[in-house]
Amino acid sequence: MKLLIHPTYFPSIATFSAMQQRAIIWEIEDNYQKQTYRNRCYICNDIGRQLLSIPIEHVGGHQGRQKYKEVRLDHSYHWQRLHWRTLQTAYRTSPFFEFYEDDLAPLFEKQYTYLLDFNLNTIAVICSCLQTEMPSEKTSLYETQPKNIIDGRQLVDAKVPLAFRPQEYVQVFGDRHGFVGNLSILDLMFNEGTNTLNYLISQSLSFLDA
């Protein structure tokens, strides 16, 4: 059965594990909500779990709620440059950062207009790096209770703890912080490289039933 999830910013390991084990439909017809992985991801650096947050142009007043696919990126400051430098600092000593660096760098050089388009491009680049197919099916309308499909849209919520226990792997700052689980797919790629796909396929998806 297909799984309905949101395109997010460099998705979590749990989300990418689900992507490798289920056929995916992207939810693109929902309203934007704050404090979700739509515009944030977590990595690990020398101080521990680190948030990367994308600024967006907020609407208010009479406009009310905003569709996710209509959310514009805020380029009033150089957040892309900051995010890329943060990734370089956190992972330049990881085994596979240089292996993927040239594929990822262009994402932080081009200015995108819409958050959804940018997120889909980050996922497409990761899929290309992993040599796996990028899901293409998208919703055409919003359904509160979709039928004949697994609703995985809760994965987008950054405030709710996820019952996901990933297998441990060696991380750059593991000797300092211990294992930090379910970070962005970037953390897994930079540390595990060509083993990333096998890792994702081997993870339990029991959290989808929680």
C-alpha positions as CSV (number, residue, x, y, z in Angstrom):
1,M,0.0,0.0,0.0
2,K,1.3,3.5,-0.9
3,L,2.5,5.9,1.8
4,L,1.4,9.6,1.9
5,I,4.1,11.9,3.2
6,H,5.3,15.5,2.9
7,P,8.3,16.7,1.0
8,T,10.6,18.1,3.7
9,Y,14.0,19.8,3.9
10,F,16.6,17.1,3.6
11,P,14.2,14.5,5.2
12,S,14.9,12.6,8.4
13,I,16.4,9.1,8.3
14,A,13.0,7.7,9.4
15,T,11.3,9.4,6.4
16,F,13.9,8.3,4.0
17,S,13.7,4.7,5.4
18,A,10.0,4.8,4.6
19,M,10.7,6.1,1.1
20,Q,13.0,3.2,0.4
21,Q,10.5,0.6,1.6
22,R,7.2,2.0,0.4
23,A,5.7,3.5,-2.8
24,I,5.4,7.2,-2.0
25,I,2.8,9.9,-2.7
26,W,3.8,13.5,-1.9
27,E,1.3,15.6,0.0
28,I,1.4,19.0,-1.7
29,E,-2.2,20.2,-1.2
30,D,-2.1,20.9,2.5
31,N,-1.8,24.2,4.4
32,Y,1.6,25.3,5.7
33,Q,2.1,24.9,9.4
34,K,4.9,26.2,11.6
35,Q,7.3,24.0,13.6
36,T,7.4,21.2,11.1
37,Y,10.1,19.6,9.0
38,R,8.8,21.5,5.9
39,N,11.4,24.1,6.5
40,R,13.9,22.6,9.0
41,C,16.2,19.6,9.5
42,Y,18.6,18.5,12.2
43,I,22.3,17.6,11.8
44,C,25.0,17.0,14.4
45,N,28.0,19.2,14.9
46,D,30.6,19.8,17.7
47,I,27.9,21.1,20.0
48,G,25.4,18.3,19.4
49,R,22.1,18.3,17.6
50,Q,21.9,21.4,15.4
51,L,18.8,22.9,13.8
52,L,19.0,24.2,10.2
53,S,15.9,26.4,9.6
54,I,14.8,27.9,6.3
55,P,13.3,31.4,6.6
56,I,10.0,31.9,4.7
57,E,7.9,34.9,3.8
58,H,4.9,34.8,6.2
59,V,1.5,36.0,5.2
60,G,-1.0,37.4,7.6
61,G,-4.1,39.4,8.1
62,H,-6.9,38.8,5.5
63,Q,-4.9,36.2,3.7
64,G,-5.2,33.7,6.5
65,R,-3.8,30.2,6.0
66,Q,-1.3,29.6,3.2
67,K,-1.0,26.6,1.0
68,Y,2.3,24.7,1.4
69,K,3.0,24.9,-2.3
70,E,2.5,28.7,-2.2
71,V,5.0,29.4,0.5
72,R,7.9,31.6,-0.7
73,L,11.4,31.5,0.6
74,D,12.8,34.6,2.3
75,H,16.1,35.6,0.8
76,S,16.5,38.8,2.8
77,Y,19.6,37.2,4.3
78,H,22.0,34.6,3.0
79,W,20.6,31.5,4.7
80,Q,21.8,29.2,1.9
81,R,25.4,30.3,2.4
82,L,25.0,29.9,6.2
83,H,23.5,26.4,5.9
84,W,26.2,25.2,3.5
85,R,29.0,26.6,5.7
86,T,27.4,24.9,8.7
87,L,27.4,21.6,6.9
88,Q,31.0,22.0,5.8
89,T,32.1,22.7,9.3
90,A,30.1,19.8,10.8
91,Y,31.0,17.1,8.2
92,R,34.2,18.1,6.5
93,T,36.0,15.3,8.5
94,S,33.3,12.7,7.8
95,P,34.3,9.8,5.5
96,F,32.0,10.7,2.6
97,F,31.5,14.5,2.7
98,E,33.8,15.1,-0.3
99,F,32.2,12.2,-2.1
100,Y,28.8,14.1,-2.2
101,E,30.0,17.7,-2.0
102,D,29.8,18.6,-5.7
103,D,26.3,17.2,-6.0
104,L,24.9,19.1,-3.0
105,A,26.7,22.5,-3.4
106,P,24.5,23.7,-6.3
107,L,21.4,23.5,-4.1
108,F,22.9,26.3,-2.0
109,E,23.9,28.5,-4.9
110,K,20.6,28.8,-6.8
111,Q,17.9,31.0,-5.3
112,Y,14.5,29.2,-5.4
113,T,11.2,30.9,-5.1
114,Y,9.0,28.3,-3.4
115,L,9.8,26.2,-0.4
116,L,8.1,23.1,-1.9
117,D,10.1,23.3,-5.1
118,F,13.4,23.6,-3.1
119,N,12.5,20.7,-0.9
120,L,11.6,18.4,-3.8
121,N,14.9,19.4,-5.4
122,T,16.9,18.5,-2.2
123,I,15.2,15.1,-2.2
124,A,15.8,14.5,-5.9
125,V,19.5,15.3,-5.4
126,I,19.8,12.8,-2.5
127,C,18.0,10.1,-4.5
128,S,20.5,10.7,-7.3
129,C,23.4,10.4,-4.9
130,L,21.9,7.1,-3.6
131,Q,21.1,5.9,-7.1
132,T,17.5,5.3,-6.2
133,E,14.3,6.5,-7.9
134,M,12.8,9.8,-6.9
135,P,9.1,9.4,-6.2
136,S,7.0,11.5,-8.6
137,E,3.4,10.9,-7.6
138,K,1.7,13.9,-5.9
139,T,-1.7,14.6,-4.5
140,S,-4.2,16.6,-6.5
141,L,-6.5,17.5,-3.6
142,Y,-6.4,17.5,0.2
143,E,-8.1,14.7,2.1
144,T,-8.4,14.7,5.9
145,Q,-8.8,10.9,5.9
146,P,-7.4,9.5,2.7
147,K,-8.6,6.0,1.8
148,N,-6.6,3.0,0.6
149,I,-3.4,4.6,1.5
150,I,-1.1,4.7,4.6
151,D,-1.2,8.2,6.1
152,G,2.3,9.1,7.1
153,R,1.8,12.8,7.2
154,Q,2.5,12.9,10.9
155,L,6.2,12.5,10.1
156,V,6.3,16.2,9.2
157,D,5.6,17.2,12.8
158,A,8.8,18.3,14.5
159,K,7.2,18.7,17.9
160,V,6.0,15.1,18.4
161,P,8.6,12.5,19.3
162,L,8.7,9.6,16.9
163,A,8.8,6.0,18.0
164,F,11.8,5.2,15.8
165,R,14.9,3.4,17.0
166,P,17.4,3.5,14.2
167,Q,20.5,1.2,14.2
168,E,23.5,3.0,15.4
169,Y,26.3,4.0,13.0
170,V,29.6,5.8,13.5
171,Q,29.1,9.6,13.6
172,V,31.7,12.4,13.4
173,F,31.2,13.6,17.0
174,G,30.0,10.3,18.4
175,D,32.9,10.2,20.9
176,R,31.7,13.5,22.3
177,H,27.9,13.2,22.2
178,G,27.2,9.5,21.8
179,F,24.9,8.4,19.0
180,V,22.3,11.0,17.9
181,G,19.4,9.2,16.1
182,N,17.1,10.2,13.3
183,L,18.9,13.2,12.0
184,S,18.7,14.4,8.5
185,I,19.5,11.9,5.7
186,L,22.7,14.1,5.2
187,D,24.2,12.8,8.5
188,L,23.8,9.2,7.4
189,M,25.1,9.8,3.9
190,F,28.2,11.7,5.1
191,N,29.0,9.0,7.6
192,E,27.9,5.8,5.8
193,G,28.3,6.7,2.2
194,T,27.7,3.8,-0.2
195,N,26.1,1.8,2.7
196,T,23.3,4.3,3.1
197,L,20.8,2.6,0.9
198,N,21.3,-0.8,2.6
199,Y,21.0,0.9,6.0
200,L,17.6,2.5,5.0
201,I,16.2,-0.7,3.7
202,S,17.0,-2.5,6.9
203,Q,15.3,-0.1,9.3
204,S,12.0,-1.0,11.0
205,L,9.0,1.0,10.0
206,S,6.9,0.1,13.1
207,F,6.6,3.9,13.8
208,L,4.1,4.1,11.0
209,D,1.7,2.0,13.0
210,A,2.2,3.9,16.2
